[in-house]
Amino acid sequence: MTAATGTGDLLRTLAPQVLGAVVRRYGHFSAAEDAVQEALLAAAVQWPAEGTPASPRGWLIAVAARKLT
């Protein structure tokens, strides 16, 4: 398994959890969904090059929150 494959699997697992957390925190499902998609794209580019953060779920939620605001 390559790093990109591992990252993709992790992102697929975390995506619904992150979306749920962002929707609960900020509401507005469609805006939250767009923000989470942007965070997932950022992770797909950044993580294979720089490594997966210690808390990938927290990283995704933080990035989605920034994209949302």
C-alpha positions as CSV (number, residue, x, y, z in Angstrom):
1,M,0.0,0.0,0.0
2,T,1.4,3.4,-0.9
3,A,1.2,6.5,1.2
4,A,-1.4,8.0,-1.2
5,T,-3.6,4.9,-0.9
6,G,-3.3,5.0,2.9
7,T,-4.2,8.7,2.9
8,G,-7.2,8.0,0.7
9,D,-8.5,5.3,2.9
10,L,-8.1,7.5,6.0
11,L,-9.8,10.4,4.3
12,R,-12.8,8.2,3.3
13,T,-13.1,6.9,6.9
14,L,-12.9,10.4,8.4
15,A,-15.0,12.3,5.9
16,P,-18.4,11.5,7.5
17,Q,-17.1,12.1,11.0
18,V,-15.7,15.5,10.1
19,L,-18.8,16.5,8.2
20,G,-20.9,15.6,11.2
21,A,-18.7,17.5,13.6
22,V,-18.7,20.6,11.4
23,V,-22.5,20.5,10.8
24,R,-23.1,20.1,14.5
25,R,-20.8,23.0,15.3
26,Y,-21.8,25.5,12.5
27,G,-25.0,24.2,11.0
28,H,-25.7,25.0,7.3
29,F,-25.2,21.5,5.9
30,S,-24.4,22.6,2.3
31,A,-21.8,25.1,3.4
32,A,-20.3,22.6,5.8
33,E,-20.2,20.0,3.1
34,D,-18.3,22.4,0.7
35,A,-15.8,23.3,3.5
36,V,-15.2,19.7,4.4
37,Q,-14.6,18.8,0.7
38,E,-12.0,21.6,0.5
39,A,-10.3,20.3,3.7
40,L,-10.2,16.8,2.2
41,L,-8.6,18.1,-1.0
42,A,-6.0,20.0,1.0
43,A,-5.2,16.9,3.0
44,A,-5.0,14.8,-0.1
45,V,-2.3,17.1,-1.4
46,Q,-0.5,18.0,1.8
47,W,-0.4,14.7,3.8
48,P,1.4,12.5,1.3
49,A,4.1,15.2,0.9
50,E,4.4,16.3,4.6
51,G,3.0,13.4,6.5
52,T,-0.2,12.7,8.3
53,P,-0.8,15.0,11.3
54,A,-0.9,13.6,14.8
55,S,-4.7,14.2,14.9
56,P,-6.0,13.9,11.3
57,R,-9.6,14.3,12.4
58,G,-8.8,17.5,14.3
59,W,-6.8,18.8,11.4
60,L,-9.6,18.3,9.0
61,I,-12.1,19.9,11.3
62,A,-9.9,22.9,11.9
63,V,-9.2,23.4,8.1
64,A,-12.9,23.0,7.3
65,A,-13.8,25.5,10.0
66,R,-11.3,28.0,8.5
67,K,-12.8,27.4,5.0
68,L,-16.3,27.9,6.3
69,T,-15.5,31.3,7.8
